[in-house]
């Protein structure tokens, strides 16, 4: 396909990167509109999903810098999710 003189080829790798980008935009929109908290479980789960997709994408296109950044983001998201889980458990204990 050609758009404005540029040849565009879309394959599964490109689609994966595009989906990850859409998830980034959705998560940013939700946080900026106050629908979810930036330190909450939903946001960090979305970060985990899009960073994992970007990680796979970076492996496929051999982008070491993107790979390393995504590994760090995944680690940070897992740490944040663990914290959210601990807070959730503490709140549950207080209710019982």
KAWO-V433680 format. One record per residue. N is the residue number from 0. PHI is phi in whole degrees, -180 to 180 (none if undefined). PSI is psi in radians with two decimals (none if undefined). D_CENTER is the distance of its C-alpha to the mean C-alpha in Angstrom with 1 decimal. Layout:
N_PHI_PSI_D_CENTER, N_PHI_PSI_D_CENTER
This chain:
0_none_2.54_29.1, 1_-125_2.25_30.1, 2_-128_2.11_28.8, 3_50_0.70_30.8, 4_84_-0.02_32.2, 5_-103_2.29_28.9, 6_-80_2.18_28.6, 7_-116_2.18_25.3, 8_-119_2.27_24.4, 9_-114_2.16_21.5, 10_-128_-3.12_20.6, 11_-63_-0.54_18.1, 12_-67_-0.78_16.3, 13_-64_-0.71_16.1, 14_-64_-0.71_15.0, 15_-62_-0.78_12.0, 16_-63_-0.68_11.0, 17_-66_-0.77_12.0, 18_-61_-0.74_10.0, 19_-61_-0.73_6.6, 20_-63_-0.69_8.4, 21_-65_-0.70_9.5, 22_-64_-0.66_6.5, 23_-59_-0.85_5.9, 24_-63_-0.75_9.6, 25_-63_-0.79_9.9, 26_-65_-0.70_8.1, 27_-64_-0.74_10.2, 28_-62_-0.77_13.1, 29_-63_-0.70_13.1, 30_-70_-0.80_13.2, 31_-68_-0.45_15.7, 32_-89_-0.04_17.8, 33_78_0.28_18.0, 34_-78_-0.55_16.9, 35_-135_2.79_14.5, 36_-88_2.50_14.7, 37_-68_-0.30_12.5, 38_-111_0.24_13.5, 39_-89_3.00_13.5, 40_-67_-0.70_12.3, 41_-63_-0.84_10.7, 42_-61_-0.80_8.4, 43_-68_-0.53_7.6, 44_-68_-0.72_7.2, 45_-63_-0.71_4.7, 46_-60_-0.77_2.8, 47_-61_-0.74_4.6, 48_-65_-0.90_4.4, 49_-71_-0.54_2.6, 50_-69_-0.62_4.2, 51_-65_-0.75_6.7, 52_-63_-0.77_7.4, 53_-65_-0.59_7.8, 54_-62_-0.84_9.8, 55_-62_-0.75_12.0, 56_-60_-0.77_12.4, 57_-67_-0.57_13.6, 58_-66_-0.76_15.9, 59_-65_-0.58_17.3, 60_-100_0.11_18.1, 61_58_0.89_19.2, 62_-109_1.67_17.3, 63_-63_-0.75_17.8, 64_-62_-0.77_16.6, 65_-65_-0.70_13.1, 66_-58_-0.85_13.3, 67_-64_-0.73_14.4, 68_-63_-0.70_11.9, 69_-68_-0.64_9.0, 70_-61_-0.77_11.3, 71_-64_-0.75_11.8, 72_-63_-0.68_8.3, 73_-64_-0.74_8.2, 74_-61_-0.80_11.7, 75_-63_-0.70_11.2, 76_-65_-0.70_8.7, 77_-65_-0.70_11.4, 78_-63_-0.77_14.1, 79_-65_-0.69_12.9, 80_-66_-0.65_12.7, 81_-63_-0.73_16.1, 82_-64_-0.75_17.5, 83_-60_-0.70_16.6, 84_-66_-0.72_18.3, 85_-63_-0.75_21.3, 86_-62_-0.74_21.7, 87_-60_-0.77_21.7, 88_-66_-0.68_24.3, 89_-63_-0.74_26.4, 90_-64_-0.66_26.5, 91_-66_-0.68_27.5, 92_-65_-0.66_30.3, 93_-67_-0.54_31.6, 94_-75_-0.42_32.1, 95_-95_none_34.1
